[in-house]
Amino acid sequence: MTVIAIDYTPAVRQQAGIGRLVRGQIEALVALNPGCDLRLFVAGSITDADRRAAPLPLHATPLDERNLVRIWHRLDIPFPRVEWFTGGPLDLFHATDFVLAPTRARRKLLTVHDLAFVFYPDAAMPSLHHYLNVVVPRSVRRADGVIADSHHTARDLTEQWQVPPARIAVVQGAVDHERFQPVSDPQRHRAVRDRYAIGDRPFVLALSRLEPRKNFVRLIEAFAQARLEARLPHRLIIGGGKGWLYADIIRRVDELALHEHVHFTGFVDDADLPVLYSAAEFFAYPSLYEGFGLPIIEALACGAPVLAADNSCLPEAGGPGALYVKAEEVSTITAGIVRLATDGALRAQLRSAGMQHAAQFTWQRSAHQLLDAYTRVLA
């Protein structure tokens, strides 16, 4: 039987983003019962709760993740190897989060979610930016195949690092449609509005960790201008924890005297996301660059029209359910906000088209794409 080890570390360590992507894909892959021996590897210690939440037994390491990163990637020492912890020789090791741990598996597959650190140096702290620019290309060279989250990221890999298209498989993200669907219950809406101090006014929702690449400063500036141009009653609700270089985002609200109109909720619990998406007048995601744009699919699945940038993979995620703007032009973001805030017919059109578009992004489809990638690299 084919033995496949999968790096499940991000699924355990990260609640949103890549963690959610890996959890969804691997849980759906296990449910497919693909007829191979799947083993889930985790760098560092795990808890009983981690074990209960995982779809298969977890194979953890006695060394913590930080020391393993130092040994494997900063010092480039090729041990301890993954198979020391997963029970013996491997036919395939799938590294799910940019970097390839040491292994003697017959085949090695690496997921590169995006190249934001290449195009936007301030997408990470300087030390992390340098680390990624050294370690990720090295991991790509050592891998037998590469997975990209979108067709756009696949093209980036070819154009930037000359990765042959034949070595790349596209495995797109998805949403759990049992969770992410329109919520109409007024009691749930009231509870979420109260929990995050949103108030009763209509609101535009933006959601992401606070960092420069997400383009919040321009969004805030555009929102301020839209309020003046169209006398909008809306608030701008920005959900997400603090990342890095976030001070300019908060400072811009102060400079524009928007304290009553722009509200930062902090981290939003996953359970509250469907209600927030459903309650919003529309969802704004004018990011400068993304690898997939999972929040767009979540918003569309909940019936929220979307205002999105027209760059990177975002048109793949938004399809016909989004109104697209130029991320670096405040005037176009302003115009998009005004259109969506004042044109109910446009919102209804995008809502209908967006829900149909989002319906195709299921974890079952993603798992089939992942299994095809495994089959290709093992052939």
Secondary structure, DSSP 8 states (H G I E B T S, - for coil): --EEEEE-HHHHH-SSTHHHHHHHHHHHHHHH--SSEEEEEESS---HHHHHHSSS-EEE-SS-HHHHHIIIIIS----S-THHHHTS--SEEEE-SS-------SEEEEEE---HHHH-GGGS-HHHHHHHHHHHHHHHHH-SEEEESSHHHHHHHHHHH---GGGEEE------TTTSS----HHHHHHHHHHTT--SS-EEEEES-BSGGG-HHHHHHHHHHHHHHH----EEEEE--B-SS-HHHHHHHHHTT-TTTEEEEES--GGGHHHHHHHSSEEEE--S--SS-HHHHHHHHTT--EEEESSTTHHHHHGGGEEEE-TT-HHHHHHHHHHHHH-HHHHHHHHHHHHHHHTT--HHHHHHHHHHHHHHHH-
